[in-house]
Amino acid sequence: MAGGRQARRDYLCAVVARIKSAVGRGAKVGHAGTLDPMATGVLPVAIGEATKTVAFMMDAPKRYRFGVRWGEQRDTDDAEGTVIETSQSRPAGSTVANVLPRFIGRIEQVPPAYSALKVGGERAYALARQGRPPQLAPRTVHVMSLTLTKADDDGAAFVVECGKGTYVRALARDIARAAGTVGHVSWLHRAAVGPFAEEDAKPLDKLVALGHSLALAESLLPVDAALADIPALPLTAREADRLRHGQPVPAHGAAPGRVRAIAGSRLVALAEVGAGQARPVRVFNM
């Protein structure tokens, strides 16, 4: 399992390196979040000024499809781990469906011992690998929706939309317990991160093959695509200039909270509205 996690980190670094090579060594490239070692699916990658949106993309809700195999709990809560408990119980689909409402909304969840959370300055998975799995405290996560899509004697499949910090492996473990058995994630696929869905994703090899070309540039989404869910605040040219220089501008009736400040069709900044004013949080040099 530890090797799987290191391989995943190495793979993500390789993704960034390959895209840097394609767009030019001097370009800034970043990715929005990681994936579990056995997971597949969407990985948003930002280039240039878009790297300033990475922190906001990491906070975006995510949608996963995943499978749970009944009858075996594993130390990693997925198929790459060692079996630590078994059960002969195989819940009916109706039983599984009936427990799902417990896992929707703001719920308490204990993260897997094999996770990247830090305990006393060390990663939890490093302690677990040393035979000292930490007792992690429960934390509140947000599950917006959870749907059972398939169920049989061997396991079940689900679709979940969840907020930042939610562990699908922990969700699978807890669903199995609630249904009267034990279980682990048998497969995991990330279908969307915020506004970025798999049907719009580009295969890495295809992007790299385009090289530093107009075709590559035309295949990329605009910088503000990552911020599409944030309300827009139209500004005059003078207001935009003030905001770029760190000065507050009138909020023009915008509700308190985060806004996407624009001048014409150009993204100016992410700003925070309060007391009738918008103050810059992140300025874009477009």
KERO-970720 format. One record per residue (C-alpha): chain; x, y, z; residue number from 1. Coordinates in steps of 0.02 Angstrom, whole numbers, plus 50000, padded with zeros to 5 digits. Layout:
  c      X      Y      Z    k
  A      X      Y      Z  NUM
...
//
This chain:
  c      X      Y      Z    k
  A  50000  50000  50000    1
  A  50139  50121  50042    2
  A  50217  50083  49874    3
  A  50051  50119  49792    4
  A  50040  50289  49874    5
  A  50218  50334  49825    6
  A  50183  50276  49648    7
  A  50029  50387  49641    8
  A  50128  50539  49701    9
  A  50264  50500  49573   10
  A  50132  50484  49438   11
  A  50055  50654  49479   12
  A  50227  50735  49472   13
  A  50255  50650  49305   14
  A  50090  50719  49240   15
  A  50143  50896  49285   16
  A  50316  50867  49208   17
  A  50243  50802  49044   18
  A  50124  50948  49028   19
  A  50264  51071  49067   20
  A  50366  50992  48929   21
  A  50221  51009  48808   22
  A  50179  51191  48845   23
  A  50356  51252  48879   24
  A  50474  51225  49024   25
  A  50448  51401  49091   26
  A  50260  51380  49111   27
  A  50180  51362  49281   28
  A  50082  51199  49296   29
  A  49986  51133  49446   30
  A  49855  51002  49484   31
  A  49701  51014  49595   32
  A  49711  50874  49721   33
  A  49765  50694  49719   34
  A  49682  50526  49693   35
  A  49685  50369  49799   36
  A  49816  50244  49735   37
  A  49690  50131  49648   38
  A  49576  50270  49585   39
  A  49549  50327  49407   40
  A  49464  50480  49336   41
  A  49468  50668  49325   42
  A  49620  50769  49377   43
  A  49605  50957  49343   44
  A  49771  51030  49286   45
  A  49803  51218  49280   46
  A  49928  51311  49171   47
  A  49996  51487  49190   48
  A  49880  51611  49275   49
  A  49755  51469  49300   50
  A  49869  51398  49435   51
  A  49800  51536  49547   52
  A  49633  51443  49545   53
  A  49703  51276  49607   54
  A  49665  51311  49790   55
  A  49484  51349  49747   56
  A  49467  51194  49637   57
  A  49529  51087  49782   58
  A  49383  51152  49884   59
  A  49256  51107  49748   60
  A  49132  50964  49771   61
  A  49179  50799  49690   62
  A  49078  50658  49614   63
  A  49134  50478  49623   64
  A  49074  50309  49565   65
  A  49134  50167  49674   66
  A  49109  49985  49715   67
  A  49107  49899  49885   68
  A  49146  49716  49910   69
  A  49056  49636  50057   70
  A  49131  49515  50181   71
  A  49309  49581  50200   72
  A  49373  49732  50295   73
  A  49549  49781  50248   74
  A  49673  49889  50342   75
  A  49675  50017  50201   76
  A  49486  50009  50173   77
  A  49518  49967  49990   78
  A  49569  49816  49886   79
  A  49756  49851  49904   80
  A  49759  49816  50090   81
  A  49771  49664  50204   82
  A  49613  49577  50265   83
  A  49588  49613  50450   84
  A  49408  49552  50475   85
  A  49283  49445  50383   86
  A  49095  49419  50388   87
  A  48977  49293  50309   88
  A  48835  49419  50307   89
  A  48780  49481  50136   90
  A  48653  49623  50148   91
  A  48506  49633  50028   92
  A  48497  49783  49912   93
  A  48347  49849  50009   94
  A  48447  49843  50171   95
  A  48588  49942  50093   96
  A  48468  50071  50019   97
  A  48384  50094  50188   98
  A  48546  50141  50277   99
  A  48605  50268  50148  100
  A  48508  50418  50221  101
  A  48621  50406  50374  102
  A  48767  50456  50263  103
  A  48690  50606  50176  104
  A  48712  50784  50239  105
  A  48843  50838  50365  106
  A  48906  50678  50445  107
  A  49044  50625  50563  108
  A  49177  50518  50479  109
  A  49336  50436  50546  110
  A  49469  50446  50409  111
  A  49559  50286  50358  112
  A  49720  50247  50452  113
  A  49805  50242  50282  114
  A  49779  50425  50240  115
  A  49890  50577  50213  116
  A  49831  50663  50372  117
  A  49970  50713  50490  118
  A  49981  50644  50668  119
  A  50119  50717  50775  120
  A  50209  50778  50620  121
  A  50201  50610  50530  122
  A  50084  50552  50395  123
  A  49952  50430  50458  124
  A  49993  50304  50322  125
  A  50178  50307  50372  126
  A  50132  50262  50551  127
  A  50014  50125  50490  128
  A  50150  50055  50379  129
  A  50263  50045  50533  130
  A  50131  49941  50622  131
  A  50072  50089  50726  132
  A  49905  50136  50645  133
  A  49845  50298  50726  134
  A  49676  50322  50808  135
  A  49611  50467  50704  136
  A  49475  50581  50772  137
  A  49309  50592  50681  138
  A  49278  50749  50580  139
  A  49129  50826  50495  140
  A  49114  50805  50307  141
  A  48976  50848  50185  142
  A  48893  50718  50075  143
  A  48772  50802  49956  144
  A  48702  50644  49876  145
  A  48729  50456  49886  146
  A  48643  50334  49770  147
  A  48645  50144  49760  148
  A  48662  50093  49576  149
  A  48690  49906  49590  150
  A  48681  49771  49724  151
  A  48713  49583  49728  152
  A  48781  49452  49846  153
  A  48961  49504  49815  154
  A  48942  49691  49840  155
  A  48864  49852  49781  156
  A  48901  50005  49675  157
  A  48864  50186  49717  158
  A  48875  50365  49654  159
  A  48920  50499  49781  160
  A  48939  50687  49773  161
  A  49038  50751  49920  162
  A  49134  50898  49988  163
  A  49318  50924  50025  164
  A  49396  50803  50148  165
  A  49271  50661  50123  166
  A  49352  50489  50113  167
  A  49257  50370  50000  168
  A  49351  50225  50078  169
  A  49285  50273  50250  170
  A  49111  50294  50177  171
  A  49118  50118  50105  172
  A  49180  50047  50270  173
  A  49040  50132  50368  174
  A  48902  50086  50245  175
  A  48953  49903  50259  176
  A  48947  49912  50450  177
  A  48778  49996  50448  178
  A  48712  49860  50332  179
  A  48769  49723  50452  180
  A  48931  49665  50372  181
  A  49107  49725  50334  182
  A  49174  49786  50169  183
  A  49302  49885  50071  184
  A  49314  49988  49911  185
  A  49343  49870  49765  186
  A  49356  50008  49632  187
  A  49347  50198  49631  188
  A  49324  50322  49490  189
  A  49317  50511  49505  190
  A  49187  50573  49381  191
  A  49194  50760  49416  192
  A  49283  50897  49513  193
  A  49176  51053  49526  194
  A  49129  51105  49348  195
  A  49253  50983  49270  196
  A  49169  50820  49218  197
  A  49244  50665  49136  198
  A  49146  50690  48976  199
  A  49241  50852  48947  200
  A  49411  50787  49001  201
  A  49558  50768  48882  202
  A  49670  50613  48889  203
  A  49846  50658  48947  204
  A  49930  50573  48798  205
  A  49823  50674  48677  206
  A  49869  50839  48760  207
  A  50055  50797  48761  208
  A  50050  50741  48578  209
  A  49986  50914  48528  210
  A  50147  50991  48593  211
  A  50172  51179  48605  212
  A  50046  51221  48470  213
  A  49890  51321  48432  214
  A  49791  51158  48438  215
  A  49847  51132  48618  216
  A  49800  51310  48666  217
  A  49629  51290  48585  218
  A  49597  51129  48681  219
  A  49619  51215  48850  220
  A  49476  51292  48947  221
  A  49484  51477  48996  222
  A  49553  51524  49167  223
  A  49382  51569  49238  224
  A  49312  51396  49194  225
  A  49372  51340  49366  226
  A  49271  51480  49446  227
  A  49109  51456  49349  228
  A  49010  51418  49507  229
  A  49060  51584  49588  230
  A  48945  51734  49556  231
  A  49012  51868  49439  232
  A  49033  52051  49489  233
  A  49044  52165  49335  234
  A  49162  52312  49356  235
  A  49204  52468  49258  236
  A  49380  52485  49189  237
  A  49423  52608  49328  238
  A  49357  52491  49464  239
  A  49451  52346  49388  240
  A  49613  52445  49395  241
  A  49583  52489  49578  242
  A  49548  52307  49622  243
  A  49707  52249  49533  244
  A  49805  52369  49644  245
  A  49730  52297  49803  246
  A  49601  52432  49834  247
  A  49418  52397  49878  248
  A  49281  52440  49754  249
  A  49090  52456  49771  250
  A  49002  52286  49775  251
  A  48854  52352  49674  252
  A  48729  52256  49780  253
  A  48820  52089  49772  254
  A  48783  51972  49918  255
  A  48920  51946  50049  256
  A  49043  51809  50003  257
  A  49163  51764  49864  258
  A  49137  51840  49691  259
  A  49222  51831  49522  260
  A  49263  52011  49474  261
  A  49259  52041  49286  262
  A  49282  52189  49170  263
  A  49195  52154  49006  264
  A  49241  51973  48968  265
  A  49406  51980  49062  266
  A  49434  51902  49233  267
  A  49507  52031  49352  268
  A  49511  51948  49522  269
  A  49428  51839  49650  270
  A  49359  51957  49781  271
  A  49270  51949  49948  272
  A  49113  52053  49970  273
  A  49071  52128  50139  274
  A  48999  52291  50205  275
  A  48954  52344  50029  276
  A  49131  52330  49962  277
  A  49230  52201  49864  278
  A  49410  52171  49916  279
  A  49534  52072  49810  280
  A  49582  51897  49867  281
  A  49675  51840  49711  282
  A  49718  51954  49563  283
  A  49738  51885  49386  284
  A  49855  51961  49259  285
  A  49754  51927  49104  286
//
